[in-house]
Amino acid sequence: MPLIVPENIPAFSILQKWAFVMGDKRALSQDIRPLRVLICNLMPTKIETENQILSLLGNSALQVEITLLATKSYVGKNTPLNHLERFYVNFKDIKHTRFDGAIVTGAPIEHLDFESVKYWRELVEIMDFLKESCTSTMYLCWGAMAGLYHFYGIEKIARKSKLFGVFPHLQKSQDVLLGGLDDLVLMPHSRHSHINEKQVAQENALSVLLQGKQSGISALKDSKDIFILGHPEYTRETLLGEYERDRAKGLEIAVPKNYLKNGKPVLSWRSSASVIFTNWLNFYVYQNTPYEL
């Protein structure tokens, strides 16, 4: 929750740059309601992804009301149908609803051209809806690539080898999303593709937030939305599970970098992930959304 301080105290203008503060006059008249956050879950293992994202949203002191969205044009086989029917909605059910925030997850379909994805047309409709009917959206991994391609024409480029492991990033811009983070920000990646950074440099509407020597540009923003090419939501065991799964299938897969110590996974990015998700809720959603949606 925000720190309430007098607006004329010198610390107020300083704290605004990195902390969640509110003037005493505004605090007296503030109405509070739960934030409505839509999670567009494109991952085949939906329950695992739900647990990852909800655990991070739950770190905030803000009340958050969750709606889970699945595509209708494609239904995966990795999540029980009764779970989808019980907990998920389709786009037709919410397309006349406004949301404070939204999260669009990744999906293991990087090898496909965007237009070849079975639910691409539906996803485009969802992304256009979020741009108009949501205060801020956070796009993750393939979801970020899809959003950057749809809104800005940023192409997806195949990597020579999979970017797999936990990688360090430097902050490239001052932004409230990064407030409270260390200078070196660790984040997991698991992807075969990257974005065309030359196109990013030519797009004035986009600002680079995080960039790594090995991972390249990994977090961007425009005037309201966040695009993160990594997986800050991953838990301690996620990369290990992917590694063991691919090995069991006989696929060529390298050991995830900067991740295992004495054969066991080291959780080194959780605090950064918590800060990023909390800052997004505080600054991009809560402080900008209207009380009456």
Secondary structure, 3 states (H helix, E strand, C coil): CCEEECCCCHHHHHHCCCCCEEEHHHHHCCCCCCEEEEEECCCCCHHHHHHHHHHHHCCCCCCEEEEEECCCCCCCCCCCHHHHHHHEECHHHHCCCCEEEEEECCCCCCCCCHHHCCCHHHHHHHHHHHHHHEEEEEEECHHHHHHHHHHHCCCEEEEEEEEEEEEEEEECCCCHHHCCCCCEEEEEEEEEEEECHHHHHCCCCCEEEEEECCCEEEEEECCCCEEECCCCCCCCCHHHHHHHHHHHCCCCCCCCECCEECCEECCCCHHHHHHHHHHHHHHHHHCCCCCCC
